[in-house]
Amino acid sequence: MELPINHKDLKTIVNALALGGDTRLYFLLKNVIDDARLQETTREMDIHHLADEVKVFSESDEYQCLHNDCDI
């Protein structure tokens, strides 16, 4: 949803509505804040960029121990 206010202003409005006001409007705006927070958290937790860095070996692979610390 496009709003003509920034997230800081939106949080201020939601906090004011929490003290008293239109309950429906409070929950609608609170959901906007929660959705934005969820998208930000999901973006931070995105691990697809690590796919090139992670190597998975199985017991049948030719895996050579480094420093004599084999875990398989």
Secondary structure, 3 states (H helix, E strand, C coil): CCCCCCHHHHHHHHHHHHHCCCHHHHHHHHHHHHHHHHHHHHHHHCCHHHCCCCCCCCCCCCCCCCCCCCCC
